[in-house]
Amino acid sequence: MNKRLPAAIGFFVLLSVAAQACAPGPVVIEQPRAGPEVVKPEVRAGSAWEQDWEQTLSAARKEGVVTFYTNYAANWRQAFSEALARKYSIRMETVIARTQENTARVIQEKRAGLGIADVMAISQSYVGPLRREGILRPLEEILALPEVVDPKAWWLGGVTWVEPEEKNVLAFRGSVSAPLVINTEMVKAGEVKSWNDLLDPKWKGKIVLNDPTLSGAGQVILMVLAHSMKDWDYVRALFRQEPQLQRDNRLMVEWVARGRYPILVGPRKEEAFQFMQLGAPVNYLVPSEGAHVDVGDGSLGMMKNSPHPNAAKVLVNFFLSREGQTIFQTNLGNQTMRVDVSDEGLAPGTARQPGVKYFVPDLDEGFTTKRPDMAAELGRMVEAYLRK
């Protein structure tokens, strides 16, 4: 079988390497589509926050545009940009690339004295490098809408900071992980109940694995398996099943949908959700060992040298509002940490359940402290696997 990744696998992107200004990969710069007629919002004058918000809106409309660095899917980009334009007269331009690539890009821009990005979707792995470069603005100081700062609106009793002492990156996604995607026509009901079932010889060479040398869903699930659910011996046994490694999040789900592989480990839920909406024979599967709550790239940061600071402030507040998070959840299939957004429409098993205590690796200090070492171990493991 062909288990090799592209030539770029020659170096493994560990967390310490993320801080380096390596040349970022291909990027798509998306201009917003023509949206509906802009309606000027009504803002009541009165309290201090309302007066400040009205001043921010006035300045934001003069800036007229905001640039968001992200890898969120096209349906979200269209829905959110139209809502932002309709509600606040602000046009959103999007730079689309993997979080790793966008991180390298903003680091390069900062070192070159450029200010291009306003806001960025960030995963926990890259908060440290961005902070050390002095790129992030404290986000707490720009949260303005009462519904955003209301502790009762959020799952963990208030807004959740990735680095509580810094308060510069806010985690908003709190979706139960879907560690596996299966082809429902190839995997019979009950065939895969536990992670141990993947070690059955009948699945050898029939599993596609999201490249764990890159920060993302594939890396996180193997770390969680090694750290919390199983151990490193299990992860090594999984590699003995000769999985096909892949980096293209959409392609790997397509392979499962088309029956090339019956099982995918570490899917990015947004792509899998799109195939489900199209009626493809794919579904999430959560093994009996349970699931963790995934933040992933569901965190938000604002650049200190934002070229459109007022428009960026409006985007951040609208994004974290009930309406903004409803757009996020509806279009990407990932549950928000806001508790006032209905979980209707989420795939079965991917919504948090009342009374259940979930492990959140991205916010667990013990896990995050070990993460660089775990990433290094996965890099060595993949390197040895590819040499065979």
N, C-alpha and C positions, 0 to 999 in steps of 0.2 A: 504494500500500500504506500501511497505518497503521504508521508507524515511531515514533510518539510514545509516550513514557512518561507516567505520571500527572503531575499538575501539580507534584508535589514535585521534578521534575527541574529546576525553576527555580533550585535551588542545587545545586552539586556538592560531594559530601562528600569533601574532600581530607583527607589525614592530619592536617594542622594543624588542620582544623576539628573533627576527632574529639575534640579536647580540650575543645571548648566544651560547655557544659551546655545543649545544645539540647533542646527537649522531646522525650522519647523517644516512639516510636510505640506502637502497640497491643501489649499484653503479655498473655500467658496465665499465670495462676498455677495450677499443677497440684498438687492434693493426691494423694498416692499411693493407688493402689487397695489394697483389702484383700489382703494377701499371705498366704503360708503361715505356719504357727505359728513364732514366734520361738524359735530354739534358742540358748541361752547358749554362747558359744564357750569352749573350754578353753584356758587360757593357762598355760604352764609357768613357774613361778618359778625364778629362778636368776641369769642374767646381768643386767647393768645395764639393757640395752635391754628385756629382758622385764619387769623390775620397773616401768620407766617406762611400758611399753606397757599393763601391767595397770592402773596408776593412771589412765592416759589413758582406757582402756575404762570403768573405773568412773565417772569423771566424765562421759564421753560418754553413758552410759546415763541418768544423772541429767538431762542436757540433753535427751536423747530425740529431738531433731530437728536437721536440718541443711538449710540452704537453698542450692540450687545454681542459679546463673544460667547458662543455656545455650540453644542452639537445636537440640540433638540430637534425633533423631526419637523418636517415641512408643514404638517397640518397644524401643529402648535404655533409655528412662526406666523402663519397666515392669520389664524384666529386671534392671537394676542396682538399682533401689529395692527389689525383692523380695529380691535377694541381700544387700543391706546390712542389711535388717531381719532376715532369717533368721540371718545370721552375727553381727551385732553389736547387735541390738535398737535400731537407730536408724532413724527415719523420715525419708525424704528428700522435701522439698518443692521444687518446681522452678518457677522463673520463666523462661518461654519467650519469647524474642524474638531478633532478629538480634543478633549480637555488637556491632554499632555502637550499637544501641538500648540494650542492656544496659550498655555502657560509659557512655553518656550518663546512664543511670539511676543507676549507682553513684556517678558524679561528683556528680550532684544530691543524692543521699542523703548523701554525705559532707559537702557544703557546708551541708546543712541539719542536720547533727549527728545523722543517723540511721544506725543500723547494722542493715541488713536482710540483705544478702548475706553468706554465709559463704565460698563457693567459686564460682569463675567459670571457664567455658571461654573462653579468650582467643585472638584471632589476633594475629600479630606487629604488625600495624598499630596496635594500640591499647595495646600495652605501655607505650610512651613517655608518652602522656597519663595513664594510670593511675599510673605511677611519679611523674610530676611533681606529681600531686595528693596524693601520699603515701598512697595507698590500699592498696598491696600489702605484704603481710608477707613477709619473706625465707622462702622455702619450704624452703631447705636445712635449716633448724633443726628442721623438723617431720617430715622423712623418718626413719622409725623401723625399718620392717621390713627385715631383712637382704636379702631378695630384691628390694627396691626399690633399695637403695643398692649392690647387687652390680654392679660394672662389666661383668662377663661377661654380664649379662642384657640388655644394651642394644646396639643396632646400632652406635652410634658410640663404643663402648668406655666407656660410663658414661652417667648421666643427662645430658640435653642442655639447657642453659640458653639461653633466648632472649637474655638479657643476662648473659653470664658473670660480669661484675663485680658484678652485683646479686644474682643467684641467687634471684630472686623469681618467675619464671615458667618452668615446666618444659615442654619440648616432648616429647610422647609419640607423636604420629602421624608415621609415615614411609612414607606410601603413594605408590606410583608414580601420577602424575597420569593421569587419563583426560580429556584436553583436549576430546575430541569425544564426543557421543552421536549415533548415527544410527538411523534407522528401517530395519531390515534388509530390509524389503519394498520400500523406495523407493530405497535406495542399493545398487547391485549390487556384488558382490565385486570389489575392485580399482578401483572408480571413484574412490575417494578414498584415495590412498596417501601423498600429501605435502600439506603446507599449501598448496602452490602450486595444487593441484587445486581448492581452494575458490574460486579466482579464475576458474574456468571460467564463461563467461556463462550456462551452463545452471543454475547455482545462484543466479543473481541473484534477490533477493527470496524465496529459499527457505531462508534461514538465520535461526535465532533466536540472539541473542547475549545472554548473561547481562550485565546492565547493568554496564559497567566503571567507572562513576562511584562505585560502592559497593565497599567492601572486600569481596573474595570471590573466587570461582573465576574469574569473567569478567575481573575486573581483573588478577588474577595472570597468567593465561595471555597476555593481550595485552602485559603488561609483559615476560614471559619472551620472547615473540616479538620484541618491539622490542629487548630488551637482549642476548639470547643466541642465539636461533635464526634470526631474520630481521633486520629493521630497521624503523624507523618508516614507511618507504615501503610496506612490506608491510601494516602495520596500516591505513594510509590506503587502500590498494587494497581491503582487506577491507571497509571502510566503503562503498566504491563499489559493493559487491555488495548494498547496501540491506538490511542485516539488520534483523530485527524485534527491538527491544530489550525486555527483560522483566526484572522484578525478582523475581517469584514463582518460587522454585526448583522447586517441585513442578509448577506450571502449565506451565513451559517444557518439562519432560520429558513431561508429559501431551500437549502439542501434538505432540511427536515421536511418541509412542506411537500417537496417533490419526491420524497422517499429515498433520497440518496443515502441518508443516515437516519435511523429511527430515533436517536437520542442526542440531545444537545445539552452539554453541561456549561452553565454560566451564561445564559442568554442575557442580552440587554432587552429589558421588558418592552421598551417602546416599539422595537421592530417586531417582536413576537405579537404584541397587541394588534399591530396593523394587519398582520397576516390573519389573525383570528377574525378581525372585523371583515376581512374579505372572504371569509368562509373556508379558508384552507384547513386541512385536517391536522391541525396542531393544537396543542393545549399545554398549559403549565402543569407541572407535577411537583408536589412537595412531599419528599420522603417522610417516613414515620418519625425520623429523628427530630423533625421540626424545621422551623425556618427562623431566620433572623430578620430584623427590620433594616431595610437598606436605605441609606442616605445617598451614597454614590455621588454623582454629580448634581445632586439636588441641594446644593448650597449656593448662596449668592454673595458676591463681593463687588465692591465699587472701587474703581481706581482712584488713587490719591490725586493724580494729574488728569482727572477726567476733563475732556475738552467741553463737555456739555453738562456741568454739574447740577444744574437745576432740572434739566430734562431727566438726568440719571436719577435724581431724588424722586421725581414723580414716577418713573418706571419702577423703582424698587418698591415704593409704597403701594402702587397699583398691583404689582406682581404678587405682593404678600397679602393683599386684601382677599376677602372671600370671593369676589368676582374673579380676580386674577388667578387664585389658586383653583377655582372651579375650571377655568380654561385650561390650566396646567393638567389637572387630573383627568378631565374629560378627553383631552386630545392625546395624552401620553399613557394613560392607563396606570399611572403611578399615584398611590394615595398620598395626599398632602398631610402634613402634621396639623393643619387646621381641623378642628373638630366640628365646625359648622358647615362643612362641605359633604354632601350626601355621597355615600359609597356606591350608590346605584350606578351600574355600568362597569364596575370593576370586575375583572375576571374572578371566578370562584377561587377562594383560598388566598387572595392577594390583599384582602382588607383586614385590618387589625380587628381583633375580637375583644369585647369587654371582659375585663377580669384576667386577661392573659398577660403574663410578664414576658416581654420580648427582649432578646439580646440585640443591642444596637452596636455593632463592632466599630462603626465610624466614630462613636462617641464614648467608647470604652477605653480608658487610659491604659489599662493593662494590654489590651489588644493593639492599640495604636503605637505604644512604646516598642512592641516587638515587631511591628510591621516591616521596618527596613530589613531586619534579619530574616523574616519570613519571605520577603520578596527576593532576597539574595539566595535563599535556599531553593525557591522555585526556579530562579534563573539557572542555578547549577543543575537542577533536576531536568529541566527542559534541554539544556545543552548536552547532558549525557544521553538523553533520549534521542536527540537528533543525530548524535554520532553513531548510533547503532545501525 
